[in-house]
Amino acid sequence: MSKEPSFTDPEKWEGGEFDWERRVYYTVPLSCLFGTPRNLFDAVAQLRAEISTKEYNIRDEGMMLMETGTFKGRLLVQIVEPGDYDASVVAMEQTHVFSEVHQGPLKTVKQTVKQLEAKIKEKKGMAPTRMLIWDFRHGQSLAGQRADRFVVFGMI
C-alpha cells in the first residue's frame, strides 16, 4: 500500500490504495441532479457558516468531500471531534480507501466513479460502501485552481 499523498498534489492520488484511521466530518445537505452536485458554492458557504457558529475546528479546509446521490447528497469536511452530540457530525472508522483522479468538469465525474467502483469490485470482490468526490478548489490556498480535476475515493 502506498503512503497517503500530500493533499495539495491530486495527481499523487492516481491509482492510490491506503488506509484512513478514524475521521470525523461535519456535513451539510447537497442537492444533486442525477448524481451531479448543484449549488455547490452555496453548500460550501453554509458549511463554513455552521462550523463557525458552532466553533468547531476544521482539520483540512482544502479537503471538502462530496457524497452524491441521485437527488440528495452531502458535503463533508474533516473536523476535530466535538465533545457533544451533533446530528451533523459523522464518524468514519478505519477505512480502506482506493482513489483515482478525474480529468474533466464535475458533470462528467460520474464516469470515474463508475470506473473506480468496477476496479474495487474486481480487485476486492465487493462493492465499495461509500464513494466520495474531492473538489479541492475550496481550500484557502487552492481556491479557484484546477476546476477540471477531482479525486474520487472508494471505501470498503
DARA-V209771 format. One record per helix or strand. SS is the DSSP state (H for helix, E for strand). FROM is the first residue (numbers start at 1). LEN is the number of residues. If there is no record, write none. Layout:
# DARA-V209771
[[SS FROM LEN] [SS FROM LEN]]
This chain:
# DARA-V209771
[[H 10 4] [E 16 5] [E 23 11] [E 36 2] [H 40 15] [E 58 1] [E 64 4] [E 72 8] [E 89 4] [E 95 9] [H 106 19] [E 130 5] [H 136 3] [E 149 7]]
